[in-house]
């Protein structure tokens, strides 16, 4: 797909040897994610008006003796599964994109996330029963793969938030691999993704072969993108192609060497799923990963409007949503895809729903144009347009259809929107 640009003087992140101070400072930034409470998976019930998210959780983690943790960060010899139901507070008590972690245990389900039930699925027929009861009319399955520095409960609660806030019509399934949940265990986590790729491949193959499932969307975050793409590459090598029911792959802030991704992508052959990337050039977590990985650019930090990326992405048919201009409460800028209300709704309305940005009369790019147009007419402020649509869409088909809209809007808004969406 794309090649790295090591040594280029025009590179937005020039190559240099990281200093001890830089490394320590960045690790301190990462540690901000580590202060969440533990033991929240003890069932404590829900509250009136709360929403329940029922998900299947498959894992290669070893069990924990603590019933509130369930699974730790060490590696198991086989994959196991459980059905977990998470309660999300009433909409009036929360903000879209946020996980309201309990301040103390037991949680207050009126205002905080809580666990309703945990049911181990020991037999295959139990998994099939969950699928029968969980598949919506679309018969679509969403499988989420988390990233680096995630405890089991971190992954479960974050996925519950994504499913709820996106309003996606799917049966939600998460694959959680052995992460120790420590900023100092990057290499252990990376090796754990390698350890888990056969298990994820098996899970994806089973899901795609199930006659009850119409199609599968796989969404991965950060280091989970490496695991996901590796599993799909292996499947293509073993079977001659990625299973045709796996129609969409969404990589959010992918912690992936751009050179390695190119070879993985090519190894999948000509019949690939539709790939969508969420990138952000101000992603501080990926800055650390880049330093650790020999200063090779990470896929989640590329500038998709810059060569060679622009041409190669268009040639490969990969759609990129550039979230660099988007501001959220994430100090690392690593979780924008889940924390931004606009983006998480687009996930449910378009991408998770199986509608890529090029397969409809009204693509995602056109939706952005329509929102901007409506804002300009209502508010009459070019500045408000820029703030309301800070997502750049890089897709040749939808970019072409935006030209007329942006020219028309530019005449009334000073061209601000054209700059905002990357034209």
N, C-alpha and C positions, 0 to 999 in steps of 0.2 A: 504493500500500500504506500508506504512513505519511508523516507530515509532521514537519518539524523543530520544535524548541521554542526558537528563538532568543529571548533576552530574558526567559525565564521565571525567576523568582527561586527556584523550587523545583528548578531543573535541577541534576543531580548534578555537572556540570562547568560552573560559571557562566562567562558570556562575559567575557573581559577581554583586554586587549592583552598579548601575550607579551613578557616582558622579554628582553634579550640574554642574561642569565644563565640564564634558564629554557631558552631555545633551545639554548644551548651545553651545558647539563647533559643535556638530553634526547638531543642528538646523541652525547654521550659514551656514554650508555646504549646507543644503537643500535650504536655502533662495536664493542661487545662481540661482535657477530656476525661481524665482519669478519676475525678472526684465523685463519681456517681455511687449511690448506695448499693450495697450487695444484699442478696437474699430476698429479692422481691418476688420470686416465683412461687412462694408459698401461697396457695389459693386463699383469698380473703373476700371474694365476692365483688359485686358491682353496686350501682346506685340507680335510682330512678332517672330516666332520661339519658343514661350513659349508653354508648354503643359497644357491642361485643364483636370482636374480630376473632374468628375461628380459623386457625392455621395449622398446617402440618409442618413439623420441624424435623428435618432429617439431619443427622450429624455424624461426623467421624471423631468427635470428642469422647474422651473417657468419662464415665459417670463420676459425679462428686457424691460424697457421703452427706453433704449438706442439702436438705430438701429444698432450700430456698435458692440454691445455685443450680442444682440438677446435673450440669455438666461443666467441667473445668476446662483448662487449657491444654491438657495432655492428650496424647493420641490413643484412640481405641483401635482394636484389631479388626473391627467390622463396623459397618454403618448401622445406626439404629434410628428409630423414629418415635415421635410423640405428637399428640394433638394438644395444642395449647390455646386456650381462649383468654384473650386480653380485653379488659374493660377500659374504654376511653371516655374521659369525662364529657358531660354535655357540652355542646358547642358554645354555649354562653359562657363557659368557664375556661376556655382555652383559645389559643391562637393556632391557626392552620400552619403546619410545618414544625410544630414543637412537640417534644415528648415531655410531659409533665411528670418528672421523676418524683417519687415520694420523698418528702423531707425527713420522714421518720417512718418506722414500721410499727403497726400495720398502716398501709396507706389510707388516705381519704379518697374513695372512688368518686366522690362528687367533684373533686378538683385535681385528682392525680390518677395516673395510670395504675391499674391493679391487675392481678392475675385472678381469673375466675376459676379455671380448672386446668389440671395437667393430667393427661391420660396416655401412658405408654402404649404404643402400638407394636405389639410383639409378633403378631401374625400378619401375613400378607393380606388376608381377608379383612383384617381391621383397617388397613390402609385403603382397600377397595371400598369399604363401607364409608369411610370419611370422604372419599372422592365422590361416591354416589350422592351423598348428602350435601356436598359443598359446591359441586359444579353448577354454575348459573346456566341460563338458557343459551348463552354463547358457547358453552362448553370449553371455555378458554382457561388455561392454567398459567399462572405467573409464578416463576421460580426466581427467588432473590438470593444472591450470594454476597455476603458482607465483606468488609475490608479489614485492614490491619488494625491491631489494638482494640479488638472487640471481644468482650466477654459474651457468653451465651445469652444472658439476659439483655445485654446491650442490643444484640442483633434482633432478638425477639421483639422488644419494645419498639425499636426503630422501624422494623418492617410493619408492625401493627399500625404505626402512625402513617406510613406511606400508603398502605392499603386503605385506611379510613379516609385520609385527606384527598387521595386521588379519586375516590369513589369508583374505582375500576371494577368492572363486572367480570370478576375472575375468581377462581379457586386459588387462594394464596398458599404458597409453599416456600419454605426457606431452607437453604442448605447452609449449615454452619460448620465451619472447619476449625481445627484446634489452634486458636489464638490465645496466647497467655494474657492478653489484655494489658501488656506492659510496653511502654515506649522503648525500653531497652532490649526488647526481644524481637527486633525487626527480622533478623536472619532466621530465628526459629520459626516465626510466622511464615516467612517466605518458603521455608522448607516444608512447612505444614500444608501449604497449598499444593506443592508437588506431591506430598504424601496422599492428598485427598482427591487428586484429579481422576483416578480410576473410579472412585466411588461416585463422584459427580457425573462422570460419563455414564455410569450404570443407571443413575437416577434419571438422567435426561433421556436415555434410550427407553427405559421402562415407560416414562411418561409419554413419549412420542408413539410408542407401540400400542398404548391403551386405546381401544376403540371408542371409549366414551369421551375422550379428549379430542376436540376439534383442532386446536393449535396451541403452541407453547411459546410464551414470551419469556426470555431469560434477561434479568436485570442484575448487573453486578456493580459493586462500588469499590473503587480504590484497588487494593491488592487482590480482591476477589475477581477483578477483571482478568488478571493473569490466569487464575485458576479456571475461569469460565472459558476463555479462549483456548487454553491448553486442552481442556476436556473436549471442546468442539473439534479441535484439530485432530485429536486422537480418534474421535468418532469418524471423521471423514477419512482418515487413513485406514481404519479397520473396515469400514462399511462402503467405502467408495464415495461417500458424500455425507454431509450433515443430514440427519433425519428430516424429511420434508415438512413434518408438522412443526418443527422449530423454525418459526417464520420471522421472529424479531429478536434481536440482541441489542440491549441498551447498556452501554458502558458509561458509568458516571465517575468522573474524576479518575480515569483509569491509570493506575500505577503500573505502567507497562513501558518498557524500553521500545522506542519507536521502530528500531531496526528489527527487534524480535517480533513485534506485532506484524510487520510486513511479511516476514517469513511464515508466521502462523496463518495469516490471512490467505496467503498464496497456497499453503498446503491444504486448505479446505476445498480447493478445486473450484470449478465454475458455478456450481449450484450451491450458493451460500444463502444464509438468512440475510434479511435486511439489517444492516448495522447502523446504529445511531450513537453518537458520542456527545457527552456533556464535557466541555473543557472550560478552564478558567486560568488565565495566565498569572493571576495573583494567588494561586493555590500554594500556601506555605507548607503544607504537609508534603506535597510533591516536590517542593524545593529540597527538603531533607532527603527524600528518596533519591533524587537526582544526584545529590552529593555522595550518598552511600554507593550508588551504582556507577561510579566512575565518571560522573558529569555528562552522561548521555541523556538527552532530553526525554522526558516522560510524555506519553501520549496525551495525558490529561492537561498538559500545559502548552500544547502547540498553539500557534497562531494560524488558524485555518485559512486566513486570507493572505497568507504569505507563501511564496514558493519555497521548496517544491510541494508543500503540503496541499495547497489549493488545487493544483492540477491533478495530483495523484488521488486526492479524495474524490474529486469529481469523476475521474476515470474509474475508480473502484465502486462508485455509487454509494459512498458512505456519507450520511448526513451528519453535520456537526452543529450543535447548539453552543455558541460561545457565550458563556455567562460572566465574562470578565467584568462587565459594567454593572452587574447585578450586586446589590448590597443586601446581606442578611446579617443575622446575629452571630454567625460563625466566625470566630476570630482567626481561624485557619483558612477560611474560604474553601474548605474541602467538602462540605456537605450542602452546597447550595441547591443541588437537585432535589433534596428532601425538605429543606427548610424554607425555600421560597414558595409562598402560596401560589404564585402564578405558574411556576414550573411544575409543582406537584400536581396541579390541576390539569396542566397540559399532558402530563404523563397519563392520567386517567382518561382524559377526553380523546387523546389521539394515539399515543405510542403504545401504551399497555393494551389499549382496545384493538390493537392490530392494524391501525390506520397509520401508515407511514406518511411522511410529509409530502410524498409525491403521488399517492395513490387515490387522491380524491379531487373533486372539482375545487374544493376549498382546502388547500394545504395549510400547514402550520404557518408558513410564511405569510399567506394571505390573511390568516386569522390575526397575526400581529399587525398587518397593515390595517385591517378593519378596526381593530381596537384603537390604534393610533388615530385613525380618521375620526372615529366617534369622539375621542377625547378632544381632538382639536376643535371639532364643531361645537362641543358642549362648553369647554373651558376657554377656548380661544387663545391658548398659551402654548407657544412652541416649547418652552421649558417643561411644562407639564407633560407634553408628549414624550420628551426625551426620558423623563423619569419613569413614565408608565410603561415603556417598552424597551428595557435595557437588554434584550436578548437578541443576539445576532444569529440569523439563520443562514447557513452556508449549504445550499442545495441548488444545483443548477436549474432544476425545473421550477421550483417555487420562486427562486430569485428572478427568473425571467418574467413570471406572472406578476411580480411586485412592481416592475418598472413603471407601468402606467399609474398605479395607485400612488407611488412615491412622488412621481412628477407632479401629479395633481395636488397632492398634499403639500409638496415642497413650495408650491406657489402661495399657499396660505400660511405655512409654518416655517418659512425661511430655510427649508431643506434640512431641518434638524433631524427629522425622522430618518431620512436617507443615511445620515451619518450614524445614527443610533443602531440601525439594523445592519450595518456593515456594507453599505453600497459604496 
